[in-house]
Amino acid sequence: MVGVLGGMGPDATVAFMQRVIDATPAEDDIDHVHMLVDNNPKVPSRIKALIEGDGESPGPVIAEMARRLEQAGANFLVMPCNTAHYYWKDAQEAVDIPVWHMVERTLDAIAHRLPGARVGMLCSPALRKIGLYEGFSRERGLALVYPSDEEAVLGVIRAVKRGQGRAPETLAAFASAAAELATLQADVLVLACTELSVIGDGLKVSLPVVDTLQVLADDVVEAANTG
């Protein structure tokens, strides 16, 4: 059983569950992955805590969610939110079961597929501010590039949270950020915010795109089928 630390945001959690279902080779209900989901939209805002600096830390709430899922019988935990991995240690130290690290798994996939790649980051500005990807990318010989207008990407993320992710102006801003990363000689784009994963199918670019949500879903299915 996989325990899902969800609600960050709710659409991304539902999208993750759907990706797991879609990736599972199933003939009947019993073939699907057993998921126990805490879809908790009341986790304190990562943006307020990390960018604005005046918000409550999400760490204690994430740790308590992890404990509840472990007590309910989860064998391992996943957190389909990139920025929340700043608090990964809070979750892992709260439980005795593994808490998977989506950032490391994504960069492992890129390093295996495109060694030494220049990685274009489509993400919340919080990720760059806290350096969430930097250390892990250096360890794998990868370089990172970010769009110049990170606030525009944050606007796309917020639009998804408002249910306006498919609005023409939202998709246009998303496409503009991706196009700029191509001009900065990125070899691959990463959807490093699971809100962007929700509208990732609307991004039409020539570069390969690695979706952190899909990496996590595929790994969960593989673990369930081999475990």
Order of alpha helices (4+ residues) and beta strands (2+ residues): beta-alpha-beta-alpha-beta-alpha-alpha-beta-alpha-alpha-beta-alpha-alpha-beta-alpha-beta-alpha
